[in-house]
Amino acid sequence: MVESYQATIEWSGSADLGTVLLVAASRPGCSATLDESDGNVRLKVVVEDVSIQSLRDKIDELLVVLSDIEENHVK
């Protein structure tokens, strides 16, 4: 049996920012979904890998990208 590691990142906020974050989170090893309810959206990103270190690297990279988008969107 192959080991597998998984982490979930969740975000909620405006639809326009959520759509941009969804595009950025759509990358290899990630499964991203965006659900809308009452004018707000919820982004859920599941990151998977067979190595805990590789999973951590993917998450770190993804969080940097999402953070940059969020910072630039607010300005």
URCOR-V369644 format. One record per residue. N is the residue number from 1. PHI is phi as a letter, one per 40 degrees, with the letter a starting at -180 (999 if undefined). Layout:
n=[N & N]
phi=[PHI & PHI]
//
This chain:
n=[1 & 2 & 3 & 4 & 5 & 6 & 7 & 8 & 9 & 10 & 11 & 12 & 13 & 14 & 15 & 16 & 17 & 18 & 19 & 20 & 21 & 22 & 23 & 24 & 25 & 26 & 27 & 28 & 29 & 30 & 31 & 32 & 33 & 34 & 35 & 36 & 37 & 38 & 39 & 40 & 41 & 42 & 43 & 44 & 45 & 46 & 47 & 48 & 49 & 50 & 51 & 52 & 53 & 54 & 55 & 56 & 57 & 58 & 59 & 60 & 61 & 62 & 63 & 64 & 65 & 66 & 67 & 68 & 69 & 70 & 71 & 72 & 73 & 74 & 75]
phi=[999 & c & c & a & b & a & b & b & b & b & a & b & i & c & c & c & c & d & c & c & c & c & c & c & c & c & a & d & g & b & b & b & b & b & b & b & a & f & g & b & b & b & b & b & b & b & b & b & a & c & b & c & c & c & c & c & c & c & c & d & c & c & c & c & c & c & c & c & c & c & c & c & c & c & c]
//
